[in-house]
Amino acid sequence: MSKRKSEEPLESVTLQSSPLSKKVRIESPIDENKPHMRTQQVNGRRRQTNSPNGHDVSPFLEQSDGEMEQSAPQGSEDSEFEADGNAPIAPLRQNAPTEGYNDLYLDTINRTILDFDFEKLCSVSLSNINVYACLVCGKYYQGRGPKSHAYFHALEIGHHVFVNMETKKVYVLPEGYEVKNKSLEDIKYVVDPTFTEEDVKKLDREAKESTDLSNKRYRPGFVGMNNIKANDYLNVIIQTLAHVSPLRNFFLLHPFQQNSPQIPLRSSTLIRKLWNPRAFRSHVSPHELLQEITLRSSKRFTLTTQSDPVDFLSWFLNTLHLSLGGSKSTSKSSSSIIHRTFRGLLRMESQAITARSDTLGDRLRFEESSTISTTLTPYMILTLDLPPVPLFRDPIDPSRNIIPQVPLTNLLQKYSGLQATEKRAHRIRHRLLHPLPPYLMFHVKRFTANKFVNERNHTIVTFPGPRGLDMSPYVEPNPALHPPGEPIYYELRAHVILDTEATSGPRGASSGTGTSGTSAEDTNPADAAANKAVGGEGERLAWKVQVRDKGVAAAQRKGDEGAQKLNEWVEIQDLWVKGTEAETLFTREGYLMVWERVGPGRERGKGNSKGKGRV
C-alpha cells in the first residue's frame, strides 16, 4: 500500500488491501501442479474449495476466529520454530524415575577414574558453591538446574549420573530425579568416609588389610600420599599427625559443619581418607588441603617449593589450635586438642655475661651476672642441638668415611637444668616441668645457616630402642604431680628422616646420592653448591617417615598368625610404602621424633619389643 498523498481523500484508500509483513521478502511461487485453496463468501460464511476440482473442505475448518486465536502460539519465536518444524524439545524434568527404569544409566559409572581428593571447584566456572561430580568422567560441575554447567554437560557429552559433594545425593540429569540405589553406597563412602567409636577403638587393637579396585592390598592408615611437585615435607607431617592417637581419633569422630574453618575441616577429610578401609585406590592426594594451606600461609608453604617440615609443623599446629577455638593465652593449657596432646611447660633461667678488660688491658674477662632471671615458657617441640662435626678425618685411614654418632640421652641433657647454652651474651639453662604432655616431639637441629651455604650435620642420633625412653632425669621433681624416683617411659611413635637424591645437570647423573663419584656424606656442602652452580649435579632433600603400626603389634602379642607376616614398622616416602625393621630405625638421619607416653604397666621389657640394642 503506497503512502497516501496529503491532497488525496481518506475514503479513496480505505478499500485497498493492507501491505505485506516486513518479514516476508520473497513470496514462494505457486506450483500449478499442486492444488491450492480458494476462499469464497457464501451466505455470510467462508467456504474453501480446492481450485482444480472444486471440492468443499470447509467442514474441516469450521472454527471461529476466536478459537483459532486461542489455539495459536503466544510468542513470536515459538511460532517461528513451529513454522520450521525443528523446534528443540527440552527434556522433561522428573521427581522420580519412570516405573521400571530405576537403574537407568548406572552402568555408565566408571569407578576406576573417580578421584575425589582434588579441590571441589567447578571445571567451568571455578566456583565452589553447589558442586556436583560426574560419576562417568570424574569432573566437577556446578548446579543441576536447566541452565547449570552439569545440565549442559549431560546434554552435550551424554554423562547422566552426578553426585552432590556436600549432601552425597546422586541425581540423574537432565531429568533431575534422585537415585536411591544401594549399589552407590561405596561411592558415597569414598567421597566422605565416616567412622564410629567402635571402629576407632579397633584401629590400635587389630591388624587389618584391605583391597582396592585393582586388587592391590594395603593397610588402612599406611598408604602413600601423592607428591605433586615438592610437597613431600607436608606429606611426612600429615602422616605423622595421622598416627598420633588423640589427634587422629578427634578428626575421625568430630562432626565438622560445612561452615567450619577450612584448615581443620580439610585436615579431617584427608585423615579419614588415609584410614579408609574401602578406598578405590591405595593412595591419596593432599591437593585440597594444600590449596587452603597456601592461601592461609600467604604462600609461605606451597606445593612447588620444598620447605622445612618442622617449620611447617609449628605453623600448622598453631593454626589448627586457633581454628579449633584455642586461646592465645599461655595460661590455658587445655583449650584445644592440640595443646592437650603436645603442650608442655619448661623453666628457662637466663644469666647475662659481660666482658671486661683486666688491669693490664691486654685480656678480656667474661663475668657472669649475679642476677638470674627465670621465665616459664610453654613448648610443643623440643629442639636438640647436635655437637659440631669433626674437622679432620681419621689419620690412620683418611679414605674411610666416618659418620659421628651421639646418644639421644646426651642431647637431652640440655633440659636437665645442669648443662648451659650460650646465646646472645646470655647463659641459658632449661628444665622440664611436670606434667609432661602425652606426646613429646624432638627436633634434631641438623642445618646451620652461614653467609655462604646451609651446612648440614650428618651425625647419627642413637637410642636404646623404640621403647623405654625414661624422661624422669630431665624433669624437675614435683611430689604433688609425680612420685619421686618413678620412671616416665615413652615409646617412639613416628620418626621423620631425611635423605638425599641426586639431581642431574647437563653432564648426566648417576643413580646414587651426592655428587659424581662420591656419597652424600663425603660431599662438602660448598663443593656441592659450586658444582650445582656450574651445571653439575646437585642434591635434593627427600623426606621420609617411619611410623609404628600399633594394631599389628597388639595382634602379634596375641599370637595372631596373619599379623606375624606383617612388619610392625612401616617406612613411607610419598607413594612408596614398605616395611622396615625396628633395629634399623636409629641408623638413619633422624630429623623429628614423636614419642608417646605409656603407663606403668607398659614399661621397657614388657611385650614383644624389637630393637633394644644399641649401634
PyMOL commands that set and color helices and strands:
alter all, ss='L'
color gray80, all
select helices_A, chain A and resi 10-12+58-61+65-71+76-84+106-108+111-113+149-157+182-191+197-202+232-241+245-253+262-274+287-296+309-323+337-342+408-415+472-474+525-533+550-558+561-564+582-587+600-602
alter helices_A, ss='H'
color red, helices_A
select strands_A, chain A and resi 37-42+45-50+131-134+140-142+161-164+170-172+177-179+210-211+217-218+224-225+283-284+344-357+364-379+382-385+405-407+416-422+426-432+439-445+447-449+454-456+460-462+469-470+489-503+538-548+569-573+576-580+590-597
alter strands_A, ss='S'
color yellow, strands_A
deselect
rebuild
show_as cartoon
